[in-house]
Amino acid sequence: MENLALMRLIDKQYLRTPFYGYPRMTLWLNKQGFNVNAKRVARLMRVMGLQATVPGPHTSRPHPGHKIYPYLLRGMKISAPNEVWSADITYIPMRRGFMYLVAVMDWFSRYVIAWDLSNSMETGFCTTTLSRALRTGRPHIFNTDQGSQFTSEEFTGTLLKANIQISMDGRGRALDNVFIERLWRSLKYEDIYLRDYCDGHTLHKGLTRYFRFYNHERPHSSLDNRTPATYHQEGG
């Protein structure tokens, strides 16, 4: 089976079972009739930036030279916009190839403040997206996972220069950064998998359309059936 098709299957299953590391994902694929070994699945999951959401030997680690910050949000009640922002990266499959998407979200309103695409998991496009988000406002706390893009001096330095407290997930990306993980699930099932974009140009146009819909038209039951944009502007 071709790697791109296999990666698409892994991506869909990961949204359903984010606690699957590559051993469980390999077993699941084998049960579906795909003859793949754990080494291949582990390599593909690394390329996709996926890891199990439980601590253990398969959890990805930050760059060894990068500083790790504590998780600051446990038990915290968020009651207004711009108290906490978060960022994450996700794998986006296309008909030919794939790209990576980074987004910055306000936790209180679920409003997507900024996003961008890249064909590699580089630090630069994450920092550029952060800088663009900071032109619209400043959160008190910024939360990310411990990926090397977010623990880099370039990214953390931008936050520290703006006097923003840094928080990093301590137990796994889908547990502590739950709201942006829900965004990825909505995006993929409501748009990406349905439209099957053929290339980066059409993907960018499609994401522009989707995030406009998500922010300004799509009501959220957790926001009293208001849109993220309205909830963000009105302060709840």
Buried (B, 14 or more C-beta within 10 A) or exposed (E): EEBBEBBBBBBEBBBEEBEBBBEBBBEBBBEEEBEBEBEBBBEBBEEBBBBBBBEEEBBBEBBEEBEBBEBBBEEEEBEEBBBBBBBBBBBBBBBEEBBBBBBBBBBBBBBBBBBBBBEEBBBBBBBBBBEBBBEEEBBBBBBBBBBBBBBBEEBBEBBEEEEBBBBBBBEBBBBBBBBBBBBBBBBBEBBBBEBEBEEBEBBBEBBEEBBEEBBEEBEBEEBEEBBBBBBBEEEE
